[in-house]
């Protein structure tokens, strides 16, 4: 029997439980930095050394972090479902937990790319990317991260996956960051939507809507039981 397709949108909340800092736009700061100084093309042009150092610290933090029960529960669902994880996170905790189909909307922390040709992408071994490290065409490498004001190249693929979903799951995201939050608009009314977050985002009422006002680590255990009993 063909497995049902479970599409999962994850956000900063699922990684927060592993000790990875979340960005909250309310104060415009991220780990004490003005977000536009470290996560925008303008910031990069102004002070690339600061931007590189900021992401070096994020990488160092991510290497020290471990997947939590929420990541692991998602990975285990692949035994019973065809699972695609669409994540707004740039860390690699989903992959390290065992998820095999992960689509990173906002880029990957452990990759660099050319400032001359964005098709030239390289893995980062360890946690450092420094000034003077260049691509094959001789231009400075930058973090392979989608910054504020830049296009989200994986969005089209994310929409394709969402349109095919038999079940749509949202974990650890406030659903206020677009275009990612707009994926819910592509989920048909017949498709069950499950939301897990300690501060539940606003989701319009619809049939087959399940809300779990919990952290990912505990909420995902209940979600796993729900989907296996009702939707597998």
N, C-alpha and C positions, 0 to 999 in steps of 0.2 A: 504494500500500500504506500502511495506517495505521501510523504510527510507534509503537513500543513506549513505554510510560510509564516513565520513569526518575525516581524520587523520591529527593531528596538531603537528608539531614539534616546541616547544618554547624554547627560550634561555633567557639570562640575560636581554636583552633589554625590555622584557615585564614587568619584575619586577623592572627595574631601575626607571620606572615612578612612582612606589610606594615608592621610596626612599631606595631601597635595592642596595647596592654597587655591581658593576660589576667587574669581574676579566678580566683584559686585559694582555695578556702574553708578550706584548712588553717590559715592564720593569721588568717583573718577580716579581712584587709586588702586594699585595692584601691588601688594607687598611693599607699600610705601612709595611706589613710583607713580608719577603721572602716566596714565595708560597711553596717552598719545605720544609720550616721549619714547616709549619702548615697544609699542605695538601699532605703529603707523609708518607709511612710507616717508612722511615728513620727519618723523623722529629718527628714522634710519639715515636719511640724508644729513640731518643736523649733527648726529653723534652716533656713528655706527659702533664705536667702542662700547658705549653705554648699553646699546641694544644687545650686542654680543655677550657682554657680561651678564646682563639680566637673564638671557636664555641659558647661559652656562649654569647659573645658579638654579634655574628651573630644572635643568637636566640632572644636576647633582642631587636635587631633592627627589626627582622621580626615580633615580637609580636606588635611592635608599628606601623608597616606598614599596609596599607589597600589595598584590591584589587582595581585596577583601571578600567577604562572603557574598556580596552583591555581584561582583565580577564572576566569582566562581559559579554561582547559581545560574547566571546567564550562559556561561560556557557549557554547563551540564545539560541545559535544555536542548543542546544540539543532538542529544541521544534520541529525542522524541519529535523534534521540529527542525525544519529548514530555517535556521536563524541567521538573519543579517543584522549586524549592529551598525547603526549610523550614529557616530559619536561627534559631539562638539568638542571633546577633549583631545588634547594633542599628545597626551602620555600614551604609553604602550601597555597599560595594565590589562586591557581587555585581551590583547594577544598573549600576554604572559599568563593570564588565567586559563587560556585554552580556546578562546573564541577564534574560529577559523575564517570568518567572513566579517571583516571590520572595515567600514568606510569612514575615513576621517574628514569631516567637513572643513575643519579649520587648520588642516595640515598636520605634520608629524614633528614632534619635538626632536626626535633622533635622526632627522634628515636635514641636510643643507641643500641649497640650490643656487645656481648661478644668478648673478644680478644682471647678466647680459642675455641669457637664454633660459627661461624657466623650465624648459624640458630637461636641462642638465641637473639631475638630482643625485645626491650622494648620501650614503649612510654616515652617521656620526658615531664613531667608536669612542666610548667613554663619555665625558660630559663637556669637553671643551671644543669650541669653534672660535678661532681668533682672527684678528686682522692679519692680512698677508696670506691667508689660505684661499687659494683661487681655483676656479673651475678649469676645465680643459681648454677653454678659450681665453684664459688669462684674466677673468674678472673676479672680484671679491665674492666669496660665498656668503650667503645670508641664511638665516633660519628658514626652513621650508614651512612657514606658518602663514596663514591667511590673516593679514593685518586689517585693522579698521580702514574702510575706504577701498579695499581690494575686492575683486570678484571672488565668488566661491565656486571654484571649478568643478567640485564634486556634487554640486547641488542637483544637476540634471540626473545624474545616476541615482541620487537619493530619492528623487521624485519617482523614477522608474521602479525602484524597489518598493516604495510606499504604495504605489498603485497595485502592486501584486500581492499585498499583504492579506493574509487570512485573519491575522491578529496583529494589532499594533500596540506596542508597549512603550511607555514613556517613563524614564527613570532618572531622577535627580536633576531635573532642569526646570527653570522658572517659566519657560515658554514665552519669554519676552525678547529673546535675541532672534532677529530675522537675518537671513531667510529660513533658518532651521525651524523656527516655531511654525512657519507656514506649512510645514509638511502635513500637519493635521488636516488641512483643508483638502488634501488629496485622499484622505481615508473615507471610504464609502460609509453611509449610515448603517449598512448591514454588518460592517466589520467591527468586532469588539475592540474597544480601546481600554487599556489598563494604565493607570497613572500611579506612580509611587514617588512620594516626596514628603518630607516632614512639614513643608509649607506648600500645600497643594496649590498648583496654579489654577487659573480660571479656565475651565473647559466647558463648552456649551453642553447642555443636557441632551442626551441621545440614548437610543436603545443600546444595551450591552456595554454600558460604561461602568467600569470598576475603579474605585478610588481607594488607595491605601495611604493614609497619612502617617507614613513611617520612613525611617532611613532605608536606604537600599539594602543594607545587610540583613535586616529583619523582614522588610517588606517583600524582598525577592523570594524568600522561602515560601511565603503565602501565595505569591503569584505563581510559583512553580506548581504548587498543589492545585490552584485554580485552573490553570491552563491544561494541566494533564487530566483533570477530572472532567472539565466541561468542554474543552476544545480540541483535544488531540484526536 
